Structures are given as structure tokens and as C-alpha cells.
Amino acid sequence: MAKRTTPRSEAREFATTSNQAVSRDAASSTAIDINRQLSQQHRDDEMERSGPSEDDIRRRAYQRYLERGAGDGYDFEDWLEAERELRGGLKADV
């Protein structure tokens, strides 16, 4: 059989329940923030190990193309040199 509660105990139960909910929400929010930080750190570490992305290489190759005066016919060389610069850690002239 269900226990009958008085208004005072109902208020006490509500206060306890709502405090626990707030505590759980705060803990959940903190856990989410920590997970985001760890995920970002993991992505940064992975980027260091794997090197520049294809988009990074593409951007640098395009910069080289523009630096050459936008002349056609050297796209492959621009790509290889951009890749070499970025993977080798050479600082590209930006």
C-alpha cells in the first residue's frame, strides 16, 4: 500500500528531488565539457601524427598557383610542393 504523505514531507521530497536533478544536470554538463576538451585534444594529437589534411594541402597549392601569377600547367607540381612544405614542417610563405 502507498504511503500517505503530508504537505510538509511532500515539500521536503520535492526539494530533495529537485536538488538532485540540479546536481545531476551540473555533473552532466561538467562531464560534457570534459569530453569536449578530450575530444579536441585527441583531434589535435591525431592531426600532429597524421599531418596536414587534404584541404590544407589544397589551400597551400592554390596559394602557390596565385603566387606564380595563376599560370596553368603546374598544378601537380604545386600540389607536391605544398604537400612537401606542410608535411615537412617548412613554413609556407603566406
NORLINVEN-V659502 format. One record per residue. N is the residue number from 0. PSI is psi in whole degrees, 0 to 359 (999 if undefined). OMEGA is omega in whole degrees, -180 to 180 (* if undefined). Layout:
N|PSI|OMEGA + N|PSI|OMEGA
//
This chain:
0|143|-178 + 1|144|179 + 2|134|178 + 3|133|-179 + 4|151|177 + 5|164|179 + 6|323|-179 + 7|315|-179 + 8|329|176 + 9|317|179 + 10|318|180 + 11|317|179 + 12|319|179 + 13|316|-180 + 14|316|180 + 15|315|-179 + 16|315|-178 + 17|325|176 + 18|320|178 + 19|321|179 + 20|317|178 + 21|317|179 + 22|317|178 + 23|319|179 + 24|318|180 + 25|317|179 + 26|320|179 + 27|317|179 + 28|318|178 + 29|318|179 + 30|320|179 + 31|316|179 + 32|318|179 + 33|317|178 + 34|320|178 + 35|316|180 + 36|316|180 + 37|321|178 + 38|317|179 + 39|318|178 + 40|319|179 + 41|316|178 + 42|318|179 + 43|316|179 + 44|318|180 + 45|321|179 + 46|320|178 + 47|320|-179 + 48|319|-173 + 49|342|-180 + 50|191|-176 + 51|153|178 + 52|168|178 + 53|324|178 + 54|320|178 + 55|316|-180 + 56|318|-180 + 57|316|179 + 58|316|-179 + 59|322|178 + 60|321|178 + 61|320|176 + 62|317|179 + 63|318|178 + 64|313|179 + 65|321|179 + 66|329|179 + 67|1|-179 + 68|19|177 + 69|34|178 + 70|138|-179 + 71|163|171 + 72|357|-178 + 73|24|-177 + 74|318|-179 + 75|317|179 + 76|319|177 + 77|316|-180 + 78|310|-178 + 79|318|180 + 80|320|177 + 81|316|179 + 82|316|180 + 83|316|179 + 84|311|-175 + 85|320|-180 + 86|327|-179 + 87|354|179 + 88|9|177 + 89|142|-180 + 90|123|179 + 91|144|176 + 92|110|-177 + 93|999|*
//
